[in-house]
Amino acid sequence: MNANTELGKLRKAMRQRRRIISSWRQRKAAERVAAHLNILPEYQAAETVTCYRSIEGELDTEVVIAAILGRTGQCYLPVIGKDWHMEFAKYTRGQSLQKNSWGLQQPGPYAQRVPPHRIDLALIPLVAFDSQGVRLGMGGGYYDRYFSFKLGRCKRPFLVGLAHEFQRVESLTPESWDVPLDAVITPRGVERFSRVQGA
């Protein structure tokens, strides 16, 4: 069985496991993650923070987004255009969102965009992660393309995956284009990944 088949099986298994989590457990997990995020030094120092709206049983980010809005007054959410290009646009409390071509809620076309190099901290979805900060996403490559400049050892932004603890796996083999995470937050706490990085 080849690597792509194995990854496909892992994605399917993790997504199925996420979807059966009760709304009550999701909420409690999200509250614990938000509490861990709140005391993360990189988050406390960040002015520009991105997040995402959870789907398919991903850790519920509504609690996290509310916490970010409570601290900074704004949060940047992903916007995916018909050309499959991803950007991040400003979202403020009460702002209306629009469905994109895939049925996902995102800020409208006139919402202020932020350049990737101006982001201080980015919260990133994942299907699985390992102890080296290797992330398995949904397979679209949006985040790896958007943050590809981080492969040049750029410190900023600080990339943080959000996950349930069961999404941790023993080992993932990274591709050359995979952008590693700086940390992952689960309901259990924060795990940092040590990597020698330049400025």
N, C-alpha and C positions, 0 to 999 in steps of 0.2 A: 504494500500500500504506500503511495507516494505522500510527500509532505502536504500537498494541497488537500488531498483527501482527508488526512488526519486533522488538519486545521478546520476543514469543513465540518467534520464530526464534532470537534471541540466547540465550535461556534454554535452548532445546533443544540448540543447538550446544555451549554451554559444559558442560552436564550430560553430554552424550555424550563430550566430550573428557576430562572428569574421570574418568568411569567406566573408561576404558581405561588409566589410570595403574597401573602394577604396584604391588604391596604394598611391594616394596623401595624404589621411588622415593617412595612416599607416606611411608614411615617416615623416609627421609633428609630429605625436605622438611620434615616435622614437627619433626625434631630441630633443623634450622637455624632454623625459626620460633621454637621454644621458646628457643633461645639468644639470638635477637634480643629476644624478649619479656623475658627475664631481666635485660637491661641497660637496659630502657626506664625512665626515671626515674619516670614515673607508675605503672608496675607496682611498682617497688621501694617506693614510698610507699603503695601501696594495701593496705588491710586486707580489704576485701570485693571479691572478684573473681568475675565470672560467666564461664562458658564454655558449651559445648554439645557434644553427642555427634554426631560427624560421620556423615553418610549420603551415599549416591550419589556417592562419589568426592570429597566435600569433603576439604579438607586434614585429615589424620588428627589428631584432637584428643586421642587417648588419651595421647600423649606430653606435650601441653601441660597436660592436666588433672593428670597425675602430677607435673609440675613445680610447678604451683600448690599441690597438696597437700603437696609437699615443703617449700614455703616458708611457707605459711600454715596448713596442717593442714586446710583446708576450701576448698570451691569450691561456688559456687551454679550449679545447672543449671536449664534451663527446664522448667516443668511446664505442659502444655496440657490444660485440662479439656474436658469434653464441650460446654461453652458457647463453645469456641474462645478462651477467655480465657487469657492466658499470665501466669505468675508465675515467680519464681525460688526454688528451695528448696535448703537446705544439703545438700551431699554430702561425706562423709568417706571416707577409705580403707577399703575392705572393705564399705562399706554396700551393701545389696542395692537393686536398681532394679526398677521395675515397668513393664510395657508399658502404654502408653495406648491409646486407641481406634484410633490410626493405626499401632500396632505399634512405636512409638518408646520407648526406655528412658528412664525418668525417676524421680526420687525419689518415694517414696510419699506418700499424703495427709497423713501426720502429720509429715513433715519440716518443719523450721523455714523459714518464708518470710522474705524480706527485702524491705522497701519499696524502690521504685525510687530514691528520693532518698538511700537509704543505701548505694547501690552506688558504689564508688570507680572501678572500671574494669570495662568489659564487653567481652568478646570476642564478635564477631558474625559469623555466617556470611554469605556472599554468593555470588551467581552471577557478577557482574561489578562492576567499579568503574572510576572515571575519575580524572583528575588533580586534580579539585576535591573529591574525597571523596564524590561521589554514588555511592550503592550500589544495585545491582539485586539484589533478593532473589528468593525463590521465588514471590512473588505473594500470599502470605497476609496480609501487612501486620502480622504479630505484633510485630516489633521496632519498627516505626514507631509503632504505637499505644502500645506500652509506654513508649517513650522520647519521646513526643510533647512532653513538657514541655521537652525540650532545644531545641525550636524557639523558645522564649522566651529563647534565648541563655544558658541555664544551663550553667555549666562542667562540672558533675558529673552523671553519671559521664563518664569519658573513654572514648569509644567507639572500639574498635579492630577493624577487619575482618581476618579471616585468609583468605589466598588463595594460590593458585598464581600465578606471575608471568603466565601466559598469560590470566588472567582480567581483566587490565587492558585497557580499551578506550579509544579516543580521547576519546569524549564521550558522556555520558548526559544526557538532559533530565529534571531533577527535577520531580516533582509537588509541589503545595503541602504535602502531608503527609509527604514524604520527609525523614527525619532524617539529616543528613549525618554522615559519620564524621570523627573527629578524626585518625585515622591508619589505615594498613593495613600489616600485616606479611606479607611474602612470604619465600620462602627467600632472596631476594636482600638483604633488609634492611627497614628501617622507612621509610615515607613519611608525612610529616606534612602536614596540610592547614591552611593559614593562614586563620583566620577571626577577625574581631573579635568577641569574646564578652564579655558582661557577667558579673556575678557570679551 
